[in-house]
Amino acid sequence: MAVLSAFGAMMDQKLRVLSAIKRSAYASVCPLHGASIGMHMRHSLDHCERAAAAVATLQDGRQPLLRYDVRER
């Protein structure tokens, strides 16, 4: 399935970014954007989780529902 291939490629990109930066850079907040790389990664992974949940509903035969406003913590 093309969606799963794209998801895998995104996860590979995230791992490459994380392995290429120092811990201090991961946690350092950019004054222009008010967020760190770590904060952006978490936000991005939240979206990936929501997309994966919607794909799972397709496999169950249910109507897919993609809701970015519902976040689990």
MIVODREN-999377 format. One record per atom (N, C-alpha, C): x, y, z; residue in three letters; residue number from 0. Coordinates in nm, 4 decimals. Each point is the difference from the previous one (the first is absolute). Last residue first. Layout:
! residues N
SITE          X          Y          Z     r     k
SITE          X          Y          Z   Ala   NUM
...
//
This chain:
! residues 73
SITE          X          Y          Z     r     k
SITE    -0.2620     1.2307     2.5068   Arg    72
SITE     0.1207     0.0369     0.0776   Arg    72
SITE     0.0164    -0.0997     0.1114   Arg    72
SITE    -0.2797     0.0783    -0.5108   Glu    71
SITE     0.0155    -0.0723     0.1264   Glu    71
SITE     0.1295     0.0430     0.0656   Glu    71
SITE    -0.3550     0.2539    -0.3597   Arg    70
SITE     0.1362    -0.0428     0.0300   Arg    70
SITE     0.0035    -0.0690     0.1339   Arg    70
SITE    -0.3332     0.2231    -0.4107   Val    69
SITE    -0.0059    -0.0933     0.1123   Val    69
SITE     0.1388    -0.0556     0.0224   Val    69
SITE    -0.0900     0.2936    -0.3615   Asp    68
SITE    -0.0326     0.0755     0.1210   Asp    68
SITE    -0.0104    -0.0895     0.1231   Asp    68
SITE     0.0746    -0.1406    -0.4616   Tyr    67
SITE     0.1220     0.0540     0.0578   Tyr    67
SITE    -0.0276     0.0753     0.1304   Tyr    67
SITE    -0.2466    -0.4026    -0.2990   Arg    66
SITE    -0.0266     0.1134     0.0881   Arg    66
SITE     0.1292     0.0453     0.0646   Arg    66
SITE    -0.2366    -0.3408    -0.3958   Leu    65
SITE     0.1292     0.0592     0.0329   Leu    65
SITE    -0.0270     0.1274     0.0802   Leu    65
SITE    -0.2561    -0.4793    -0.1727   Leu    64
SITE    -0.0197     0.1276     0.0671   Leu    64
SITE     0.1361     0.0507     0.0445   Leu    64
SITE    -0.2630    -0.4047    -0.3425   Pro    63
SITE     0.1189     0.0632     0.0595   Pro    63
SITE    -0.0329     0.1360     0.0596   Pro    63
SITE    -0.3318    -0.4292    -0.0344   Gln    62
SITE     0.0223     0.1273    -0.0678   Gln    62
SITE     0.1222     0.0662     0.0638   Gln    62
SITE    -0.0133    -0.5314     0.0347   Arg    61
SITE    -0.0776     0.1154     0.0451   Arg    61
SITE     0.0306     0.1220    -0.0850   Arg    61
SITE     0.2042    -0.4506    -0.0154   Gly    60
SITE    -0.1191     0.0187    -0.0824   Gly    60
SITE    -0.0878     0.1155     0.0427   Gly    60
SITE     0.4426    -0.1558     0.1633   Asp    59
SITE    -0.1142    -0.0551     0.0735   Asp    59
SITE    -0.1290     0.0123    -0.0797   Asp    59
SITE     0.4036     0.1834    -0.1628   Gln    58
SITE     0.0213    -0.1442     0.0084   Gln    58
SITE    -0.1148    -0.0685     0.0733   Gln    58
SITE     0.0085     0.4708    -0.0243   Leu    57
SITE    -0.0219    -0.0555    -0.1346   Leu    57
SITE     0.0114    -0.1513     0.0032   Leu    57
SITE     0.1040     0.2426     0.3871   Thr    56
SITE    -0.1450    -0.0106    -0.0184   Thr    56
SITE    -0.0332    -0.0534    -0.1389   Thr    56
SITE     0.4504     0.0884     0.1052   Ala    55
SITE    -0.0481    -0.1191     0.0704   Ala    55
SITE    -0.1508    -0.0166    -0.0151   Ala    55
SITE     0.2088     0.3913    -0.1616   Val    54
SITE     0.0279    -0.1142    -0.0880   Val    54
SITE    -0.0511    -0.1285     0.0642   Val    54
SITE    -0.0256     0.3871     0.2597   Ala    53
SITE    -0.0970     0.0067    -0.1096   Ala    53
SITE     0.0196    -0.1166    -0.0970   Ala    53
SITE     0.3106     0.0503     0.3482   Ala    52
SITE    -0.1293    -0.0420     0.0553   Ala    52
SITE    -0.1075     0.0014    -0.1081   Ala    52
SITE     0.4235     0.1682    -0.1090   Ala    51
SITE     0.0057    -0.1456     0.0149   Ala    51
SITE    -0.1320    -0.0535     0.0545   Ala    51
SITE     0.0513     0.4665    -0.0260   Ala    50
SITE    -0.0104    -0.0577    -0.1342   Ala    50
SITE     0.0002    -0.1524     0.0059   Ala    50
SITE     0.0717     0.2329     0.4022   Arg    49
SITE    -0.1377     0.0210    -0.0459   Arg    49
SITE    -0.0205    -0.0620    -0.1386   Arg    49
SITE     0.4349    -0.0004     0.1760   Glu    48
SITE    -0.0866    -0.0912     0.0752   Glu    48
SITE    -0.1446     0.0107    -0.0460   Glu    48
SITE     0.3109     0.3036    -0.1774   Cys    47
SITE     0.0240    -0.1350    -0.0537   Cys    47
SITE    -0.0894    -0.1017     0.0702   Cys    47
SITE     0.0007     0.4386     0.1656   His    46
SITE    -0.0689    -0.0062    -0.1292   His    46
SITE     0.0164    -0.1378    -0.0639   His    46
SITE     0.2367     0.0802     0.3939   Asp    45
SITE    -0.1436     0.0012     0.0304   Asp    45
SITE    -0.0806    -0.0116    -0.1295   Asp    45
SITE     0.4626     0.0557    -0.0363   Leu    44
SITE    -0.0372    -0.1375     0.0322   Leu    44
SITE    -0.1464    -0.0115     0.0399   Leu    44
SITE     0.1751     0.4319    -0.0792   Ser    43
SITE    -0.0023    -0.0764    -0.1245   Ser    43
SITE    -0.0415    -0.1450     0.0250   Ser    43
SITE     0.0695     0.2725     0.3736   His    42
SITE    -0.1169     0.0485    -0.0740   His    42
SITE    -0.0179    -0.0805    -0.1288   His    42
SITE     0.3885    -0.0793     0.2479   Arg    41
SITE    -0.1173    -0.0520     0.0706   Arg    41
SITE    -0.1282     0.0400    -0.0727   Arg    41
SITE     0.4015     0.1745    -0.1655   Met    40
SITE    -0.0063    -0.1445    -0.0222   Met    40
SITE    -0.1244    -0.0589     0.0666   Met    40
SITE     0.0969     0.4539     0.0783   His    39
SITE    -0.0494    -0.0208    -0.1361   His    39
SITE    -0.0133    -0.1497    -0.0301   His    39
SITE     0.1921     0.1195     0.4068   Met    38
SITE    -0.1416     0.0367     0.0007   Met    38
SITE    -0.0611    -0.0220    -0.1378   Met    38
SITE     0.4638    -0.0654     0.0394   Gly    37
SITE    -0.0742    -0.1028     0.0729   Gly    37
SITE    -0.1496     0.0280     0.0026   Gly    37
SITE     0.2926     0.3215    -0.1745   Ile    36
SITE    -0.0110    -0.1120    -0.0936   Ile    36
SITE    -0.0814    -0.1111     0.0653   Ile    36
SITE    -0.1181     0.4645     0.2004   Ser    35
SITE     0.1244    -0.0733    -0.0220   Ser    35
SITE    -0.0218    -0.1064    -0.1071   Ser    35
SITE    -0.2489     0.5058     0.0822   Ala    34
SITE    -0.0081    -0.1447     0.0181   Ala    34
SITE     0.1361    -0.0624    -0.0263   Ala    34
SITE    -0.1385     0.4701    -0.0744   Gly    33
SITE    -0.0466    -0.0327     0.1342   Gly    33
SITE    -0.0153    -0.1487     0.0261   Gly    33
SITE     0.1610     0.2847    -0.3928   His    32
SITE    -0.1207    -0.0822    -0.0084   His    32
SITE    -0.0562    -0.0394     0.1355   His    32
SITE     0.3950     0.2800    -0.0547   Leu    31
SITE    -0.0894     0.0439    -0.1076   Leu    31
SITE    -0.1332    -0.0739    -0.0001   Leu    31
SITE     0.3642    -0.1090     0.3050   Pro    30
SITE    -0.0698     0.1234     0.0373   Pro    30
SITE    -0.0958     0.0504    -0.1091   Pro    30
SITE     0.1414    -0.5177     0.1208   Cys    29
SITE     0.0329     0.1030    -0.0985   Cys    29
SITE    -0.0772     0.1271     0.0348   Cys    29
SITE     0.1627    -0.4077     0.3380   Val    28
SITE    -0.1160     0.0683    -0.0593   Val    28
SITE     0.0478     0.1113    -0.0936   Val    28
SITE     0.2309    -0.4889     0.1685   Ser    27
SITE     0.0153     0.1457    -0.0061   Ser    27
SITE    -0.1178     0.0643    -0.0739   Ser    27
SITE     0.0870    -0.4841     0.0603   Ala    26
SITE    -0.0794     0.0657     0.1044   Ala    26
SITE     0.0043     0.1524    -0.0068   Ala    26
SITE     0.2435    -0.2802    -0.3095   Tyr    25
SITE    -0.1345    -0.0584     0.0046   Tyr    25
SITE    -0.0900     0.0777     0.0959   Tyr    25
SITE     0.4639     0.0956    -0.0284   Ala    24
SITE    -0.0739     0.0583    -0.1123   Ala    24
SITE    -0.1442    -0.0491    -0.0002   Ala    24
SITE     0.2931    -0.1826     0.3161   Ser    23
SITE    -0.0239     0.1410     0.0321   Ser    23
SITE    -0.0785     0.0685    -0.1116   Ser    23
SITE     0.1446    -0.4492    -0.0557   Arg    22
SITE    -0.1114     0.0126     0.0950   Arg    22
SITE    -0.0332     0.1462     0.0302   Arg    22
SITE     0.2235    -0.1009    -0.4717   Lys    21
SITE     0.0387    -0.0162     0.1402   Lys    21
SITE    -0.1239     0.0164     0.0888   Lys    21
SITE    -0.0142    -0.1846    -0.5258   Ile    20
SITE     0.0084     0.1205     0.0840   Ile    20
SITE     0.0407    -0.0352     0.1423   Ile    20
SITE    -0.0773    -0.3209    -0.3648   Ala    19
SITE     0.0973     0.0970    -0.0510   Ala    19
SITE     0.0171     0.1226     0.0898   Ala    19
SITE    -0.3183    -0.3702     0.0584   Ser    18
SITE     0.1352    -0.0537     0.0170   Ser    18
SITE     0.1073     0.0997    -0.0425   Ser    18
SITE    -0.4621     0.1094    -0.0496   Leu    17
SITE     0.0318    -0.0178     0.1413   Leu    17
SITE     0.1410    -0.0523     0.0221   Leu    17
SITE    -0.1631     0.0392    -0.4435   Val    16
SITE     0.0149     0.1323     0.0614   Val    16
SITE     0.0433    -0.0146     0.1454   Val    16
SITE    -0.1030    -0.3936    -0.2277   Arg    15
SITE     0.1246     0.0579    -0.0514   Arg    15
SITE     0.0240     0.1379     0.0604   Arg    15
SITE    -0.4063    -0.2176     0.1008   Leu    14
SITE     0.1133    -0.0657     0.0660   Leu    14
SITE     0.1340     0.0564    -0.0474   Leu    14
SITE    -0.3911     0.1512    -0.2122   Lys    13
SITE     0.0046     0.0479     0.1385   Lys    13
SITE     0.1191    -0.0610     0.0754   Lys    13
SITE    -0.0886    -0.1521    -0.4358   Gln    12
SITE     0.0511     0.1373    -0.0022   Gln    12
SITE     0.0133     0.0541     0.1416   Gln    12
SITE    -0.2009    -0.4214    -0.0517   Asp    11
SITE     0.1437    -0.0065    -0.0306   Asp    11
SITE     0.0626     0.1386     0.0007   Asp    11
SITE    -0.4642    -0.0278     0.0417   Met    10
SITE     0.0648    -0.0446     0.1237   Met    10
SITE     0.1515    -0.0118    -0.0207   Met    10
SITE    -0.2619     0.1028    -0.3749   Met     9
SITE     0.0004     0.1117     0.0952   Met     9
SITE     0.0709    -0.0383     0.1296   Met     9
SITE    -0.0644    -0.3354    -0.3228   Ala     8
SITE     0.0995     0.0969    -0.0469   Ala     8
SITE     0.0080     0.1197     0.0947   Ala     8
SITE    -0.3333    -0.3241     0.0787   Gly     7
SITE     0.1325    -0.0536     0.0299   Gly     7
SITE     0.1102     0.0960    -0.0407   Gly     7
SITE    -0.4393     0.1089    -0.1193   Phe     6
SITE     0.0158     0.0100     0.1450   Phe     6
SITE     0.1387    -0.0494     0.0418   Phe     6
SITE    -0.1271    -0.0527    -0.4471   Ala     5
SITE     0.0267     0.1410     0.0295   Ala     5
SITE     0.0234     0.0198     0.1492   Ala     5
SITE    -0.1306    -0.4264    -0.1373   Ser     4
SITE     0.1334     0.0290    -0.0529   Ser     4
SITE     0.0396     0.1442     0.0305   Ser     4
SITE    -0.4354    -0.1362     0.1022   Leu     3
SITE     0.0954    -0.0589     0.0942   Leu     3
SITE     0.1434     0.0241    -0.0449   Leu     3
SITE    -0.3464     0.1400    -0.2839   Val     2
SITE    -0.0031     0.0796     0.1231   Val     2
SITE     0.1031    -0.0536     0.0999   Val     2
SITE    -0.0795    -0.2319    -0.4086   Ala     1
SITE     0.0816     0.1210    -0.0174   Ala     1
SITE     0.0060     0.0840     0.1276   Ala     1
SITE    -0.0616    -0.5410    -0.0242   Met     0
SITE    -0.0854     0.1182     0.0000   Met     0
SITE     0.0898     0.1244     0.0000   Met     0
//
